[in-house]
Amino acid sequence: MSFIPHWREVPAEPGRVVAPDERLAWPQTVALGFQHVIAMFGATVLAPLLMGFDPNVAILTSGVGTLIFFALVGGQVPSYLGSSFAFIGVVIAATGYAGQSGPNPHIGLALGGIMACGALYTLFGVLVKFAGTRWIERLMPPVVTGTVVAVIGLNLASVPIKNMAPTDFDKWMQALTFLCVGWVAVRTSGMVQRLLILVGLLLASVLYAVLTNGLGLGKPIDLGALAAAPWLGMPNFAAPVFDGNAMLLIAPVALILVAENLGHIKAVSAMTGRNLDDKIGCAFVGDGVATMVSGAIGGSGVTTYAENIGVMAATRIYSSAMFVVAAGVAIVLGFSPKFGALIQTIPLAVMGGVSIVVFGLIAVAGAKIWVDNRVDFRENANLLVAAIPLILGTGDYTLQFGSFALGGIGTATFGAVLLHALLGRKP
C-alpha cells in the first residue's frame, strides 16, 4: 500500500478474511462503505451537537480526516475517524456552552484549543516514530487510562440533567428516550442493535412528535427550517481563536486520544493477524493532522472509531478500500444543508436523554479498561490513582493559575498521571 491506493480483488467467499490490502468487487465494497458510514453516523453527529458545532462540518471533516489518516498510514490500518467525545467536557468548560440548542457562540475558542490538541497529538506521533510506544504505556497504564476515560463521562453528567430538561415534560421525555435506547440495545439484534443510539434517538423523536405535535403536551417540532433548506450548499465553516486558557484546557485531550488510538490499533492488529506496531506513530500523526485540519475550519477533534472496528470484527472484512468509500459519502453529506437542518430538528429533551446514555457509556468504558486489563484494586496505589481523580473530575475540582483555570477533567487527567508516577513505584 502507498499514497496511491491499490487493492487486490478477492472473491466474496463465506467466512473469508479480507485483508487491508484486499477488497471485494467494487459494488460490494461500496455497500460495505455505506455500512461503515451508518456505524459511525450517530456518534459523529451527536458529539458536535452537544458542543454547539455545525453537524455538516463535523461530517465533512470526518471524511476528510479519514482520507488524511489513510494516506499517512499507507492504507495499512483500516479505520474511520469520527468526532471524539473526549472533547465534549473541555469544550463546554472552555466556551460555557451548556447544551442549549443552536450554535456555540464561542466556537472559535474551542477550535483554537482543538488545533492545539491536534498539534500536541502530532508531536506524540513523531516521538513514537523515533522512540517507540513503551514510554506511553509506562506513563499511562490501564489504571490511568481507565480513570481518565471514566472521568470524562462523569464530569459531563450535569449537562443533560441540569441544562437540557427545562420543563417537567422534558424530564419525562429524557427518561422515555433512554428507555428507547435501552430497548433497542437489548431487544433487537444485528445492525439495528449496533445502531442503538441512532435508532433509539429516531424512535424517541417520533414519540416526542406524537406527544407534542399530536397531543399538545410540550413544545412541538418545527419542520419549517428543514423544508426551506436546500439540498446542496456550503457548510457553516468557522475560524479558530487562539486563546491561551482554552488551548491549555483542551490540548491535554491528546493524552486520551493517544490511549484510545493505541487500543484501537492493537485491536485491529489482533483481528487481522498483522503486527501494526510500526504504524502506530504514523497513525498518531494522521489523527493529529486530521484534528488540526478539522479545527481549522469549524469541525470537532477526531479519533478512530470503535463502532467501525466492531463492524469489521463482525464481517471479518478489513479492506481499507471500504473507508475510502465511507469518507467520500461523508464528504458529500457535509455539503447538504437539508441534512444539517434535519439534525437540528431533534428536540432538546431527546438529545438530553441520549446524552445521559452516551455519557454513562463513556464512564463505563473507563471501568471496562480496568476489567479487561485486570487492574488489581487490592493494591493501594491503584486504588488511590483511580479514586482521587474520579472525585476531582466528577466534582469539577478547579485549580487557578493566575488567569488560567484548570477544570475538573484537566485536574483529573494530570492528577491520575502524577499520582501513578508518585505512588506506582515499587519500594
VOGU-3710 file (C-alpha; in Angstrom, 3 decimals, decimal comma):
1> msfiphwrev> 0,000/0,000/0,000  1,110/3,591/-0,616  -0,269/7,104/-1,055  -1,771/5,868/-4,351  -4,145/3,069/-3,285  -4,152/-0,333/-4,913  -6,106/-3,322/-3,643  -6,089/-6,922/-4,851  -9,626/-8,068/-5,640  -10,691/-11,296/-3,925
11> paepgrvvap> -13,913/-13,331/-4,230  -16,711/-12,956/-1,674  -16,447/-16,447/-0,234  -18,340/-17,235/3,022  -16,089/-16,832/6,045  -13,187/-15,439/4,045  -10,993/-12,874/5,789  -10,362/-9,848/3,566  -7,063/-8,148/4,431  -6,459/-4,364/4,450
21> derlawpqtv> -4,697/-4,509/1,067  -7,501/-6,602/-0,484  -11,065/-5,785/-1,485  -14,227/-7,407/-2,758  -15,763/-6,352/-6,088  -16,425/-2,617/-6,166  -20,256/-2,844/-5,844  -19,834/-4,900/-2,664  -17,084/-2,604/-1,393  -19,326/0,435/-1,900
31> algfqhviam> -22,137/-1,259/0,053  -19,713/-2,069/2,858  -18,550/1,551/2,866  -22,125/2,744/3,353  -22,442/0,327/6,262  -19,429/1,925/7,937  -20,945/5,385/7,409  -24,073/4,187/9,231  -21,980/2,709/12,044  -20,115/5,965/12,761
41> fgatvlapll> -23,005/8,275/11,922  -24,853/8,515/15,233  -21,853/9,378/17,418  -20,176/11,616/14,833  -23,317/13,760/14,599  -24,187/13,639/18,302  -20,820/14,918/19,592  -20,844/18,213/17,621  -24,479/18,850/18,552  -23,621/18,567/22,242
51> mgfdpnvail> -20,839/21,146/21,726  -22,834/23,516/19,512  -20,868/22,731/16,338  -22,340/22,500/12,844  -23,046/18,794/12,150  -22,447/19,279/8,420  -18,914/20,500/9,092  -18,354/17,601/11,504  -19,435/15,007/8,933  -17,356/16,706/6,226
61> tsgvgtliff> -14,209/16,831/8,374  -14,680/13,225/9,469  -14,500/12,207/5,811  -11,533/14,464/5,090  -9,796/13,276/8,258  -10,284/9,646/7,300  -8,595/10,259/3,947  -5,686/12,048/5,679  -5,309/9,138/8,093  -5,472/6,635/5,231
71> alvggqvpsy> -2,702/8,439/3,340  -0,344/8,722/6,312  -0,652/5,040/7,301  -0,301/3,954/3,684  -3,727/2,300/3,762  -2,480/-0,412/6,121  -4,573/0,491/9,191  -8,288/0,199/8,320  -10,060/2,843/10,416  -12,629/5,614/10,235
81> lgssfafigv> -12,072/8,950/12,004  -15,173/10,443/13,622  -15,976/13,132/16,187  -14,315/12,391/19,521  -16,422/12,515/22,691  -13,262/13,241/24,683  -13,563/16,900/23,620  -17,110/17,478/24,874  -16,321/18,244/28,504  -13,375/20,546/27,867
91> viaatgyagq> -15,146/22,378/25,025  -18,153/23,004/27,266  -15,818/24,210/30,020  -13,839/26,464/27,674  -16,829/28,046/25,926  -19,575/27,973/28,553  -21,889/26,191/26,117  -24,197/24,160/28,347  -26,302/22,117/25,965  -28,641/24,843/24,746
101> sgpnphigla> -29,912/24,449/21,201  -28,285/26,371/18,377  -24,675/27,173/17,500  -21,971/27,686/20,101  -21,340/31,480/20,229  -17,739/30,928/21,369  -16,862/28,157/18,938  -13,638/29,941/17,921  -12,149/29,369/21,380  -12,903/25,671/21,101
111> lggimacgal> -11,418/25,428/17,617  -8,154/27,039/18,725  -7,917/24,513/21,544  -8,726/21,630/19,198  -5,925/22,717/16,868  -3,524/22,902/19,830  -4,595/19,395/20,828  -4,005/18,157/17,271  -0,530/19,686/17,271  0,344/18,001/20,583
121> ytlfgvlvkf> -1,077/14,732/19,297  1,047/15,022/16,150  4,103/15,615/18,324  3,330/12,409/20,227  3,230/10,608/16,893  6,638/11,969/15,870  8,095/10,898/19,227  6,643/7,411/18,827  8,200/7,157/15,367  11,619/7,620/16,946
131> agtrwierlm> 11,197/6,208/20,459  8,511/3,504/20,180  5,377/3,106/22,335  6,770/1,736/25,584  7,054/5,224/27,159  3,326/5,840/26,577  2,387/2,533/28,155  4,537/3,390/31,195  3,136/6,928/31,500  -0,485/5,848/31,071
141> ppvvtgtvva> -1,044/2,234/32,162  -4,631/0,853/32,220  -5,342/2,143/35,735  -4,666/5,701/34,495  -6,382/5,492/31,102  -9,448/3,814/32,598  -9,714/6,534/35,225  -9,378/9,382/32,732  -11,957/7,909/30,349  -14,417/7,368/33,226
151> viglnlasvp> -13,915/10,956/34,409  -14,899/12,330/31,001  -18,335/10,741/31,282  -18,851/11,595/34,959  -17,786/15,229/34,536  -20,484/15,674/31,870  -23,305/14,175/33,951  -24,791/17,513/34,983  -25,091/18,849/31,415  -28,172/16,882/30,258
161> iknmaptdfd> -29,772/16,793/33,705  -29,338/20,471/34,614  -29,453/22,152/31,211  -31,387/20,010/28,735  -34,702/19,492/30,513  -36,241/22,922/31,300  -39,754/21,544/31,980  -41,227/18,524/33,755  -42,400/17,196/30,393  -38,823/17,395/29,086
171> kwmqaltflc> -37,579/15,408/32,096  -40,079/12,647/31,436  -39,141/12,794/27,754  -35,476/12,289/28,657  -36,454/9,190/30,624  -38,529/7,897/27,723  -35,557/8,495/25,412  -33,029/6,484/27,397  -35,634/3,731/27,780  -35,969/3,677/23,968
181> vgwvavrtsg> -32,201/3,341/23,607  -32,158/0,601/26,237  -34,950/-1,288/24,479  -33,073/-1,188/21,166  -29,887/-2,324/22,926  -31,399/-5,466/24,460  -34,464/-6,327/22,356  -33,052/-6,059/18,832  -30,205/-7,740/17,013  -27,810/-7,350/14,107
191> mvqrllilvg> -27,162/-3,946/12,610  -30,133/-2,357/14,391  -28,592/-3,265/17,732  -25,238/-1,846/16,646  -27,009/1,433/15,877  -28,707/1,582/19,285  -28,020/5,303/19,773  -29,240/6,376/16,344  -32,280/4,064/16,275  -33,212/4,946/19,861
201> lllasvlyav> -32,948/8,645/19,039  -35,201/8,264/15,999  -37,769/6,252/17,956  -37,825/8,806/20,791  -38,165/11,673/18,284  -41,239/10,012/16,777  -42,760/9,571/20,238  -41,942/13,214/21,035  -43,738/14,346/17,867  -46,822/12,278/18,781
211> ltnglglgkp> -46,918/13,726/22,309  -46,286/17,357/21,268  -47,409/17,957/17,699  -50,231/15,434/18,132  -51,386/15,790/21,766  -50,029/19,252/22,610  -48,130/18,170/25,712  -44,934/20,134/25,007  -43,098/22,329/22,548  -43,884/20,929/19,058
221> idlgalaaap> -41,251/20,091/16,460  -40,953/22,824/13,806  -40,085/21,484/10,351  -40,072/24,889/8,656  -36,289/25,191/8,554  -35,998/21,660/7,161  -38,435/22,402/4,332  -36,641/25,648/3,456  -33,102/24,219/3,469  -31,569/23,462/0,048
231> wlgmpnfaap> -30,285/20,011/-0,776  -26,796/21,290/-1,621  -24,798/24,172/-0,187  -21,705/25,161/1,777  -21,422/24,161/5,446  -21,106/26,866/8,117  -17,328/26,955/8,411  -15,808/28,761/11,405  -12,342/30,129/12,188  -10,288/29,307/15,305
241> vfdgnamlli> -9,408/31,821/18,018  -6,135/31,070/19,785  -6,744/31,814/23,462  -4,150/30,559/25,955  -6,642/29,424/28,583  -8,780/27,472/26,123  -5,749/25,901/24,459  -4,260/24,767/27,777  -7,611/23,325/28,815  -8,319/21,410/25,591
251> apvalilvae> -4,815/20,335/24,490  -4,420/17,626/27,207  -7,197/15,646/25,493  -4,326/14,451/23,282  -3,419/12,054/26,105  -6,863/10,453/25,839  -6,669/10,214/22,055  -3,242/8,567/22,280  -4,539/5,914/24,666  -7,718/5,417/22,623
261> nlghikavsa> -5,968/5,151/19,263  -3,319/2,838/20,682  -6,014/0,468/21,922  -7,846/0,542/18,590  -4,685/-0,223/16,621  -3,868/-3,110/18,950  -7,397/-4,438/18,406  -7,153/-4,178/14,605  -3,725/-5,809/14,717  -5,122/-8,749/16,668
271> mtgrnlddki> -8,100/-9,143/14,322  -6,073/-9,004/11,116  -3,167/-11,075/12,421  -0,751/-8,371/11,283  1,733/-6,589/13,526  0,912/-2,895/13,102  3,275/-1,543/15,770  5,424/0,128/13,120  2,351/2,118/12,024  1,391/3,461/15,462
281> gcafvgdgva> 3,485/6,622/15,075  2,041/7,272/11,613  -1,477/6,673/12,956  -0,953/9,229/15,724  0,380/11,757/13,212  -2,527/11,070/10,860  -5,086/11,542/13,624  -3,299/14,657/14,885  -3,113/16,293/11,461  -6,762/15,407/10,793
291> tmvsgaiggs> -7,741/17,033/14,115  -5,838/20,215/13,227  -7,484/20,383/9,791  -10,893/19,827/11,370  -10,356/22,556/13,968  -9,127/24,970/11,315  -12,490/25,025/9,508  -15,010/24,520/12,327  -15,073/20,779/12,996  -14,612/18,736/16,135
301> gvttyaenig> -11,483/16,828/17,071  -11,471/13,362/15,524  -10,414/9,900/16,566  -10,529/6,303/15,347  -13,920/4,722/15,968  -14,685/1,583/17,959  -18,036/1,303/16,139  -16,272/0,667/12,841  -13,850/-1,766/14,457  -16,882/-3,674/15,735
311> vmaatriyss> -18,320/-3,864/12,214  -15,012/-5,235/10,914  -14,928/-7,842/13,669  -18,445/-8,968/12,751  -17,832/-9,161/8,992  -14,138/-10,210/9,027  -13,607/-7,721/6,205  -10,724/-5,331/6,928  -10,236/-3,801/3,484  -9,170/-0,173/3,779
321> amfvvaagva> -10,997/0,453/0,479  -14,265/0,488/2,442  -13,105/3,510/4,388  -12,183/5,465/1,286  -15,768/4,917/0,113  -17,153/5,848/3,548  -15,062/9,027/3,604  -16,397/10,037/0,189  -20,003/9,512/1,316  -19,401/11,620/4,441
331> ivlgfspkfg> -17,909/14,468/2,407  -20,966/14,516/0,128  -23,328/14,616/3,148  -21,322/17,532/4,548  -22,415/19,685/1,606  -26,156/19,100/2,178  -27,797/21,880/4,279  -31,010/19,845/4,318  -29,161/17,127/6,171  -27,934/19,688/8,711
341> aliqtiplav> -31,455/21,129/9,122  -32,800/17,620/9,719  -30,328/17,120/12,543  -31,308/20,472/14,091  -34,955/19,383/14,363  -34,068/16,813/17,042  -35,787/18,005/20,268  -33,530/19,189/23,100  -35,086/16,752/25,578  -34,425/13,819/23,246
351> mggvsivvfg> -30,822/14,928/22,881  -30,657/15,129/26,664  -31,871/11,562/27,067  -29,373/10,299/24,526  -26,641/12,308/26,250  -27,371/10,548/29,540  -26,819/7,208/27,809  -23,686/8,311/25,944  -22,022/9,940/28,931  -22,825/6,896/31,043
361> liavagakiw> -21,332/4,609/28,412  -18,155/6,706/28,410  -17,871/6,309/32,185  -18,458/2,565/31,961  -15,898/2,319/29,129  -13,310/3,522/31,620  -14,294/0,789/34,057  -14,131/-1,737/31,209  -10,486/-0,795/30,649  -9,808/-1,752/34,281
371> vdnrvdfren> -11,649/-5,056/33,918  -10,123/-6,032/30,563  -6,610/-5,343/31,859  -7,225/-6,959/35,268  -6,258/-3,873/37,257  -5,694/-5,057/40,837  -7,514/-2,709/43,197  -6,216/-4,622/46,187  -3,078/-2,563/45,668  -3,424/0,777/47,452
381> anllvaaipl> -1,540/2,587/44,684  -4,079/1,544/42,033  -6,957/2,272/44,397  -5,820/5,855/45,030  -4,783/6,541/41,421  -8,378/5,782/40,434  -10,316/7,052/43,456  -8,914/10,564/43,822  -9,149/11,661/40,142  -12,696/10,260/39,895
391> ilgtgdytlq> -13,860/12,660/42,582  -11,763/15,538/41,201  -13,368/15,129/37,785  -16,931/14,435/38,921  -16,890/17,365/41,355  -15,217/19,596/38,727  -12,273/20,390/41,014  -10,723/23,511/39,500  -7,252/24,936/40,108  -6,481/28,561/39,314
401> fgsfalggig> -3,088/29,523/37,859  -3,255/33,288/37,514  -5,889/33,918/34,847  -5,885/30,264/33,751  -8,327/27,796/35,330  -7,660/24,065/35,048  -11,085/22,396/35,258  -12,175/19,023/36,541  -11,207/16,949/33,524  -7,768/18,560/33,387
411> tatfgavllh> -7,058/18,151/37,108  -8,242/14,547/36,984  -6,137/13,729/33,900  -2,917/15,244/35,192  -3,733/14,033/38,692  -4,013/10,418/37,570  -0,719/10,590/35,665  1,126/12,284/38,546  -0,352/10,029/41,231  0,718/6,956/39,278
421> allgrkp> 4,214/8,382/38,894  4,437/9,111/42,634  2,614/6,119/44,105  3,131/3,438/41,489  6,846/2,991/42,091  7,775/-0,199/43,872  9,894/0,360/47,019
//
